[in-house]
Amino acid sequence: MVEETDRLLSVGQGEFTLDRYPRLAREMLRAWDAADEYVLNHLTELGVAGGSGLVVNDGFGALTVALAGASSAPWAVQMQSDSWLAHAGTRANLEANEIDVDGVAMLDPLAEPAPFDALLFKVPRSLALLEDQLQRLRPHLRPDTVIVGAGMVKQIHTSTLQLCERFIGPTRTSLARRKARLIHCTLDATLDVPTNPKPTQYRLDDTKLELSNHAALFSREQLDVGTRFLLEHLPRSPQARCIVDLGCGNGVLGIVAGRHHRQAALVFTDESAMAIASARENVAAAFDDERDITFHWTDGLGGVAADTADLILCNPPFHQQQIVGDAVSWRMFQQARKVLQPGGSLWVVGNRHLGYHTKLRRLFGNGEIIASNPKFVILKATKRG
Ligand SMILES: C[S@@+](CC[C@H](N)C(=O)[O-])C[C@H]1O[C@@H](n2cnc3c(N)ncnc32)[C@H](O)[C@@H]1O
């Protein structure tokens, strides 16, 4: 379990108390990594103090908090992340360290940043997201912008550095320190590269629907096999008044269910801002009727009222930021139980080995197998009155 000392980040900018978000009673992991410490101490060693910085992909706000709260010369910080949990965690950590939250601009990945002198980016999980971010950021860089990437050695590959070379300019890496590395880039203003990334698209079988997917999306080139399996077994409940697509990605489950249930209100939730943006675009293209449709950029079902849903559809995530585990699916199932109306049901697809069956039985007291194949299983759990 994380001890008090594991909550204290001590770097050149000062000492800060940091927690992951949401804060768990028996948290096992720190809220920052060696790459955060490396980049912060590197800035101190360079003598860079104060100024304006754009921090991209901060996990739970370690970089944002340390820079905005630097004891000698606080920075004007903008933080940009696709993750709602990263935004919420950063806000909570700014507050915990008594740093003015309103003084930090919090941007989603599609927003335009204001001018900045330094760009600090954590290497994201997917190369596609990094490429998208570098393309969008390039027009905001100058030859004298300080550009530093940071990541753990295992997250930085030749392809990562090639992307930096291609979209920014000359790139070199630092020596590894506690298994972390820095990436130093300088803008080459002469490069002729695209700066307006386009979402990928694929056609949904047997429909005219082209589904659009921003860079951070899960399975952005084609329909996921698990999702396809759930689509083949989607329930038909003519009486359903409210259907929720939990962790909606591009919105495919909610869109197809919505086509089967013309009267039902639809709710789409996801922790990724790009997922919500893609779901919005796909929903707008899929429905031309006036129906009640809402989108929530949130953790799980945060913001969705209790006892309102008849049907919740979910292909749960198996990682959150860089961490693989089942904490998120467990939280989603608990929230689903709250949001369902008595008699309503949660439909989940997952790899057989993930053991969702046991979790659902523990929470709902029931769990029915709707279909299974060698790889996947579809489970249904009903909220009893
Ligand atoms: C396996 S994908 C499924 C996406 C889509 N429903 C599909 O079937 O193609 C899981 C989705 O859950 C989202 N997600 C991850 N953590 C989440 C959280 N804490 N709350 C809500 N959504 C989350 C991810 O962004 C991703 O879009």
Ligand as a Chemical Component Dictionary entry (heavy atoms), coordinates in Angstrom:
data_LIG
# 
_chem_comp.id                   LIG 
_chem_comp.type                 NON-POLYMER 
_chem_comp.pdbx_formal_charge   0 
_chem_comp.three_letter_code    LIG 
# 
loop_
_chem_comp_atom.comp_id 
_chem_comp_atom.atom_id 
_chem_comp_atom.alt_atom_id 
_chem_comp_atom.type_symbol 
_chem_comp_atom.charge 
_chem_comp_atom.model_Cartn_x 
_chem_comp_atom.model_Cartn_y 
_chem_comp_atom.model_Cartn_z 
_chem_comp_atom.pdbx_ordinal 
LIG C1  C1  C 0  -12.944 -1.577 -24.744 1  
LIG S1  S1  S 1  -13.327 0.098  -25.112 2  
LIG C2  C2  C 0  -14.991 -0.042 -25.743 3  
LIG C3  C3  C 0  -15.397 1.112  -26.615 4  
LIG C4  C4  C 0  -16.752 0.928  -27.332 5  
LIG N1  N1  N 0  -17.824 0.772  -26.394 6  
LIG C5  C5  C 0  -16.678 -0.274 -28.261 7  
LIG O1  O1  O 0  -17.284 -1.281 -27.903 8  
LIG O2  O2  O -1 -16.024 -0.165 -29.326 9  
LIG C6  C6  C 0  -13.543 0.795  -23.493 10 
LIG C7  C7  C 0  -13.898 2.268  -23.454 11 
LIG O3  O3  O 0  -13.992 2.646  -22.072 12 
LIG C8  C8  C 0  -13.463 3.956  -21.933 13 
LIG N2  N2  N 0  -13.072 4.145  -20.530 14 
LIG C9  C9  C 0  -11.901 3.826  -19.923 15 
LIG N3  N3  N 0  -11.949 4.148  -18.626 16 
LIG C10 C10 C 0  -13.169 4.687  -18.403 17 
LIG C11 C11 C 0  -13.806 5.234  -17.267 18 
LIG N4  N4  N 0  -13.200 5.267  -16.097 19 
LIG N5  N5  N 0  -15.057 5.723  -17.423 20 
LIG C12 C12 C 0  -15.692 5.705  -18.627 21 
LIG N6  N6  N 0  -15.135 5.203  -19.729 22 
LIG C13 C13 C 0  -13.892 4.703  -19.632 23 
LIG C14 C14 C 0  -12.315 4.008  -22.917 24 
LIG O4  O4  O 0  -11.994 5.350  -23.239 25 
LIG C15 C15 C 0  -12.890 3.206  -24.094 26 
LIG O5  O5  O 0  -13.562 4.050  -25.000 27 
# 
loop_
_chem_comp_bond.comp_id 
_chem_comp_bond.atom_id_1 
_chem_comp_bond.atom_id_2 
_chem_comp_bond.value_order 
_chem_comp_bond.pdbx_ordinal 
LIG C1  S1  SING 1  
LIG S1  C2  SING 2  
LIG S1  C6  SING 3  
LIG C2  C3  SING 4  
LIG C3  C4  SING 5  
LIG C4  N1  SING 6  
LIG C4  C5  SING 7  
LIG C5  O1  DOUB 8  
LIG C5  O2  SING 9  
LIG C6  C7  SING 10 
LIG C7  O3  SING 11 
LIG C7  C15 SING 12 
LIG O3  C8  SING 13 
LIG C8  N2  SING 14 
LIG C8  C14 SING 15 
LIG N2  C9  SING 16 
LIG N2  C13 SING 17 
LIG C9  N3  DOUB 18 
LIG N3  C10 SING 19 
LIG C10 C11 SING 20 
LIG C10 C13 DOUB 21 
LIG C11 N4  SING 22 
LIG C11 N5  DOUB 23 
LIG N5  C12 SING 24 
LIG C12 N6  DOUB 25 
LIG N6  C13 SING 26 
LIG C14 O4  SING 27 
LIG C14 C15 SING 28 
LIG C15 O5  SING 29 
# 
